[in-house]
């Protein structure tokens, strides 16, 4: 899941200040599922914007709301928004950064604005009531070797041959020993699975990382069926 | 692995001859003046085979360890162990500094991952960690043994280094630390200098676990010149608690008048470390790494007492 966060209302308001006619587009994907940027949030925002304009006596704002299944899908954005977008000056996207850019690439003449901050690829921990980052999309997955725990994401140094000397009783020196050391988690998991030979394995410098700076843009070919 | 037939440094020569080797530690700080560090090196010179030069310890932005290593080696004639961390330099920077170290006649490298910037005095500096200590070790061995860099590009006149790594006998949990040492040895580590140990039994247990890797171990000790130093160490060095009894003794000494206090501090340290080193000499340890930064005056006393 792409984990997102709604921008502060003040920031949204100043972003929309120049416009009288806007469309708020929710996304039923990652942001909608966790009720950060679905139709319901779009409608709440609409009411807040209208009220704020009235209180400021700054004239009327016309806000229309809609939500689509996935803002990151080019076909969905093109088909489902075509009839919604009319004379609006600006579109406020409640999708992730990919959603904003997908809409913007298709409706080039509209001002497409981000309503959310895109945080990371992560998952929910029900016990702690928090989202945690779990994948850096590094393009060279080694989870098979690390007990399905990602050191690129969860080790503060992103080490391939951890743990480092900064762990004490399984906690990391970064953030004052409040977070788990990823490599101690990996060791425990591999031990449990009777796979400690993988822990001992030396992992050389990776020369084929997708995030290598020589890749100006990450791309892969789409295979059409 | 112990590398027979290719000895580039005094440190490795003495280790290979089976002598019990002492190494010291020098810390260039936030200054352009190395006078005090040179004096410390001069004070240690008669007693140690080589000295480590720290590379921004605790992620503090101090003088470059490479440049300090060179100046110290030039000014004192004592061999240095250039500590190199992966925190601040990507693979290109590491390669560049290593080539420079080769040109300056540095012969020993201690390859370290390095602390995270967040614990130091530039907490928002970008953490690099392009490589880790095992990968750096591997890269250095490639440069030295095969004359190539990380990408296989040939090096004109490859450098001559011995590469060591760090280990922590106090690590908790301990098992992954041992496995990690095995991994670093696989990557090419030629010697190990350990984190501080206070308890000889901890040292012995550690040696028992890692002897199978057949790599010379220099056991780290930390004589403490005052209660303040001991307290700071206890609080700030991850995973190495100062024994409570020792802290208590030093605390009592603190209340004495100045002249007696100094003698008392010396006495406490000598009573702890003389038997420690004597006992250590009976083990498989290759030597002892004495981290007496600012307390060099104790080293001759230790040295005489254990009759090196």
HADDOCK unambig.tbl for C-alpha pairs under 7 A between the chains (distance, minus, plus):
assign (segid A and resid 157 and name CA) (segid B and resid 129 and name CA) 6.16 0.50 0.50
assign (segid A and resid 159 and name CA) (segid B and resid 132 and name CA) 6.28 0.50 0.50
assign (segid A and resid 161 and name CA) (segid B and resid 132 and name CA) 6.81 0.50 0.50
assign (segid A and resid 161 and name CA) (segid B and resid 134 and name CA) 6.71 0.50 0.50
assign (segid A and resid 166 and name CA) (segid B and resid 115 and name CA) 6.92 0.50 0.50
assign (segid A and resid 166 and name CA) (segid B and resid 238 and name CA) 6.20 0.50 0.50
assign (segid A and resid 168 and name CA) (segid B and resid 172 and name CA) 6.17 0.50 0.50
assign (segid A and resid 168 and name CA) (segid B and resid 238 and name CA) 6.42 0.50 0.50
assign (segid A and resid 168 and name CA) (segid B and resid 239 and name CA) 5.24 0.50 0.50
assign (segid A and resid 169 and name CA) (segid B and resid 172 and name CA) 5.17 0.50 0.50
assign (segid A and resid 169 and name CA) (segid B and resid 173 and name CA) 6.07 0.50 0.50
assign (segid A and resid 174 and name CA) (segid B and resid 116 and name CA) 6.95 0.50 0.50
assign (segid A and resid 174 and name CA) (segid B and resid 118 and name CA) 6.45 0.50 0.50
assign (segid A and resid 174 and name CA) (segid B and resid 119 and name CA) 6.92 0.50 0.50
assign (segid A and resid 187 and name CA) (segid B and resid 176 and name CA) 6.69 0.50 0.50
assign (segid A and resid 200 and name CA) (segid B and resid 179 and name CA) 5.56 0.50 0.50
assign (segid A and resid 200 and name CA) (segid B and resid 180 and name CA) 6.37 0.50 0.50
assign (segid A and resid 200 and name CA) (segid B and resid 183 and name CA) 5.61 0.50 0.50
assign (segid A and resid 201 and name CA) (segid B and resid 183 and name CA) 6.36 0.50 0.50
assign (segid A and resid 202 and name CA) (segid B and resid 183 and name CA) 5.49 0.50 0.50
assign (segid A and resid 202 and name CA) (segid B and resid 187 and name CA) 6.80 0.50 0.50
assign (segid A and resid 204 and name CA) (segid B and resid 135 and name CA) 5.69 0.50 0.50
assign (segid A and resid 205 and name CA) (segid B and resid 131 and name CA) 6.41 0.50 0.50
assign (segid A and resid 205 and name CA) (segid B and resid 135 and name CA) 6.06 0.50 0.50
